C-alpha cells in the first residue's frame, strides 16, 4: 500500500476528524464541556502536525511521529482487510521501532498490533471522582501533609533516576530514558521548585511517614497521579489504597471530575490495585522491541 498524500495543512478535513477522535477517547474526560474538549483536541493535533507524518490512505489514514528511539502511531484507521498492508507501510515509514496506543473499543488499532511483534509497555487509566469511589472510606487511614522543601529536595534527587529506570524497563534505551526523565523533571520543578499545579504530599500513618503522593493538574477537568509510593516497611497494610483514596478526595475538592495515572507494564501489582479502586483503562501502550 502507498499513501495517497501527506497532510501538512492545519485546515485539512483530516485534522478535524483526528480532533473528533481525540475527543471521543480522551478529551471528553479532560475538559468540562464539549466545546472546550474540541478546542483542546484540535490544538493538540495542530501542534503535532509539523513534526509528524499524517498520510491519507485509501479509505483511511496513518499518523506517525518519532520521539527519542521510537516512532509512535498516534492514530490509524483503514478497512479491516487493509490492516496488514498499513502495518507494513508504517514499518517502512518509521524512523524507529513502532509503538502504538490501543484504545478500548477501537478494532483497527487492536488488529494493528495483533501480529505477535508487539509487547506491553504501559497503560493509562482514569477514575471518575464525581461520586463516591471504591475504597474512599480508607482515606482516613493516612494523613496527606504537603512536603516540606527539605522533603521535596530529597524526593526529586532520587525520583529522576527511578523514573528513568521505569522508562528503560518499558523499552526505552538508557540514554533516551534518562534524557526524558531529566527533561520532564526540569519542566515540572524549575530551579528545584515545584511547578504551578503540582502538589506533593508526605503520607503519614499513626504519625509516621509511610509514603508519598504527587498530584498534578494536567488538564482543566482531570488531575494526574505522577507518583504514589508506600515505604516497604508499611506495605501489606492497605495503605496504598488509602493514599489513592486521599488522592481522589483531593482531586474532587479541587473541582476536577477525573483522576488519571500511568502504570508501567512491569508493575502488574499496581495495575490490579488501580482496577480494584475503580480505575478503567484509557489506553494500552505496546511497542516493538529493538
C-alpha positions in Angstrom: 0.0 0.0 0.0 1.1 3.5 -0.8 -0.2 6.8 0.7 -2.5 9.0 -1.4 -1.0 12.2 0.1 0.8 13.6 3.1 -1.2 16.2 5.0 0.5 19.4 6.4 -2.3 21.9 6.1 -4.0 22.5 9.6 -7.2 23.3 7.8 -7.4 19.9 6.0 -10.6 18.0 6.9 -8.5 15.2 8.4 -7.4 17.5 11.2 -11.0 17.9 12.3 -11.5 14.2 12.1 -8.5 13.5 14.2 -9.7 16.0 16.7 -13.1 14.4 16.9 -11.4 11.0 17.6 -9.2 12.6 20.2 -12.4 13.9 22.0 -14.1 10.5 21.7 -11.3 8.7 23.5 -9.5 11.2 25.7 -10.6 14.8 25.9 -14.2 14.3 26.9 -12.6 13.3 30.2 -10.2 16.2 30.4 -12.3 19.2 29.7 -15.6 20.2 31.2 -17.9 20.8 28.1 -17.9 19.6 24.5 -16.7 23.0 23.1 -13.7 23.1 25.3 -12.9 19.5 24.6 -13.0 20.0 20.8 -10.9 23.2 21.1 -8.3 21.4 23.2 -8.2 18.3 20.9 -7.7 20.4 17.8 -4.9 22.3 19.4 -3.1 19.0 20.2 -3.5 17.8 16.6 -2.3 21.1 15.0 0.7 21.4 17.4 1.8 17.9 16.4 1.2 18.2 12.7 4.5 20.0 11.7 6.7 17.3 13.3 4.7 14.2 12.4 3.7 12.3 9.3 -0.1 12.3 8.6 -0.7 10.4 5.4 -4.0 9.8 3.6 -4.8 6.2 2.6 -7.5 4.6 0.5 -10.4 4.7 3.0 -8.3 5.9 5.9 -5.1 7.5 7.3 -1.9 6.8 9.2 -0.4 9.3 11.7 3.1 8.8 12.8 5.6 10.8 15.0 9.1 9.9 16.1 10.1 10.6 19.7 13.5 9.6 21.0 14.0 6.0 20.0 10.5 5.1 18.9 8.0 6.0 16.2 4.5 6.3 17.7 1.4 5.5 15.8 -0.8 8.4 17.1 -3.8 7.2 15.2 -4.7 4.9 12.3 -7.8 3.8 10.5 -8.5 1.7 7.5 -10.6 -1.2 6.2 -10.1 -4.3 8.3 -8.7 -6.2 5.4 -6.1 -3.5 4.8 -4.5 -3.6 8.3 -1.5 -5.8 7.4 -0.7 -3.6 4.4 -1.0 -0.4 6.6 1.2 -2.0 9.3 3.8 -2.8 6.6 3.6 0.8 5.4 4.0 2.2 8.9 7.1 -0.1 9.4 8.6 1.3 6.2 7.9 4.9 7.1 9.0 4.6 10.7 12.4 6.0 11.7 12.4 3.8 14.9 10.6 0.7 16.1 6.9 1.3 16.3 4.8 1.9 19.4 1.0 2.1 19.4 -1.7 3.1 21.9 -4.6 0.7 21.8 -7.9 2.3 22.8 -10.7 0.0 24.2 -13.4 -0.4 21.6 -11.2 0.6 18.6 -10.8 -2.5 16.5 -8.3 -1.2 13.9 -5.6 -0.4 16.4 -6.3 -3.7 18.1 -5.8 -5.5 14.8 -2.7 -3.4 14.0 -0.8 -4.9 17.0 -2.2 -8.4 16.7 0.7 -9.8 14.6 2.7 -11.0 17.6 5.5 -8.5 17.2 4.4 -6.0 19.9 4.9 -6.3 23.7 3.2 -4.3 26.5 4.9 -1.1 27.7 2.4 0.9 29.8 -1.3 1.6 30.5 -3.1 4.9 31.2 -6.1 4.6 33.4 -8.7 7.0 34.8 -11.2 7.3 37.6 -14.5 9.2 37.8 -14.3 11.1 41.1 -17.6 13.0 40.8 -19.3 10.5 43.2 -18.2 8.0 45.9 -15.3 5.9 44.6 -14.5 2.4 45.7 -12.4 2.3 48.8 -12.9 6.0 49.6 -13.6 5.2 53.2 -9.9 4.2 53.6 -8.7 7.8 53.1 -8.8 8.4 56.9 -6.1 5.9 57.5 -3.4 8.2 56.3 -2.7 12.0 56.6 -1.6 13.7 53.5 0.6 16.6 54.5 2.3 19.0 52.0 6.0 18.1 51.6 8.5 20.4 53.2 11.2 22.0 51.0 13.7 19.6 52.5 11.4 16.6 51.8 10.9 17.8 48.2 14.6 18.2 47.5 15.3 14.7 48.8 12.4 13.2 46.7 13.5 14.9 43.5 17.1 13.8 44.0 16.1 10.1 43.7 12.9 10.4 41.6 14.6 11.2 38.3 16.7 8.0 38.4 13.6 6.0 39.4 11.5 7.4 36.6 14.3 6.8 34.1 14.6 3.2 35.3 10.9 2.7 34.8 11.0 4.0 31.3 14.0 1.9 30.5 12.2 -1.2 31.7 9.3 -0.2 29.5 11.6 -0.5 26.4 13.4 2.8 26.0 17.2 3.0 25.7 19.1 4.1 28.9 20.1 7.3 27.2 16.6 8.3 26.0 15.0 7.2 29.3 17.4 9.4 31.3 17.1 12.3 29.0 13.3 12.2 29.0 13.3 11.9 32.8 15.6 14.9 33.3 13.7 17.0 30.8 10.4 16.2 32.4 11.6 17.0 36.0 13.3 20.2 34.8 10.0 21.4 33.3 7.9 20.4 36.4 10.4 21.5 39.0 12.0 24.7 37.6 15.2 25.6 39.5 14.2 22.8 42.0 10.9 24.4 42.9 7.5 22.7 42.4 5.8 24.0 39.3 2.3 25.5 39.3 -0.4 22.9 39.7 1.8 20.3 41.3 1.0 19.1 44.8 3.4 16.8 46.7 2.4 15.2 49.9 4.1 13.1 52.6 1.7 10.3 53.7 1.7 9.5 57.4 0.1 6.6 59.3 -0.1 6.8 63.1 2.2 9.8 62.9 5.0 8.0 60.9 5.9 8.9 57.4 4.8 5.9 55.3 4.9 7.1 51.7 4.2 9.9 49.3 1.7 11.2 46.7 2.4 13.6 43.8 -0.7 15.0 42.1 -0.8 17.5 39.2 -3.5 19.3 37.2 -2.7 18.3 33.7 -6.0 19.3 32.1 -8.9 21.5 33.2 -11.1 18.6 34.4 -8.5 15.9 35.0 -5.9 15.7 37.7 -3.0 13.2 37.4 -1.1 10.9 39.8 2.5 11.4 38.8 3.8 9.2 41.6 2.5 7.2 44.6 4.7 5.2 46.9 4.4 3.3 50.2 7.5 2.7 52.2 8.5 -1.1 52.2 8.1 -1.1 56.0 4.4 -0.3 55.6 3.4 -2.4 52.7 0.8 -5.1 53.0 -1.5 -3.0 55.2 -3.7 -1.4 52.6 -2.0 2.0 52.8 -1.5 2.3 49.1 -5.3 2.2 48.6 -5.6 4.7 51.4 -3.2 7.1 49.8 -5.1 6.8 46.5 -8.4 7.3 48.2 -7.0 10.6 49.6 -5.9 11.5 46.1 -9.4 11.0 44.8 -10.8 13.2 47.6 -8.2 15.9 46.9 -9.0 15.8 43.2 -12.7 16.3 43.8 -12.1 19.1 46.3 -10.1 21.0 43.7 -13.1 20.8 41.3 -11.8 18.1 38.9 -14.1 15.3 37.7 -11.5 12.8 36.8 -8.2 11.4 38.1 -5.7 9.7 35.7 -2.5 7.8 36.0 0.1 5.8 34.1 1.2 2.3 35.1 4.2 0.6 33.5 3.7 -3.0 32.2 6.1 -4.5 34.7 4.1 -3.2 37.7 1.1 -5.5 37.5 0.5 -5.4 41.2 -0.2 -1.7 41.0 -2.4 -2.1 38.0 -4.5 -4.7 39.9 -4.9 -2.3 42.8 -6.0 0.6 40.5 -8.6 -1.7 38.9 -10.0 -2.7 42.3 -10.3 1.0 43.2 -12.4 1.7 40.1 -9.9 2.9 37.6 -10.6 1.9 34.0 -8.3 1.5 31.1 -8.0 4.5 28.8 -5.2 3.3 26.6 -2.8 0.3 26.4 0.7 1.2 25.0 2.5 -1.5 23.2 5.9 -1.4 21.4 8.1 -3.4 19.1 11.4 -4.4 20.9 14.5 -3.1 19.3 
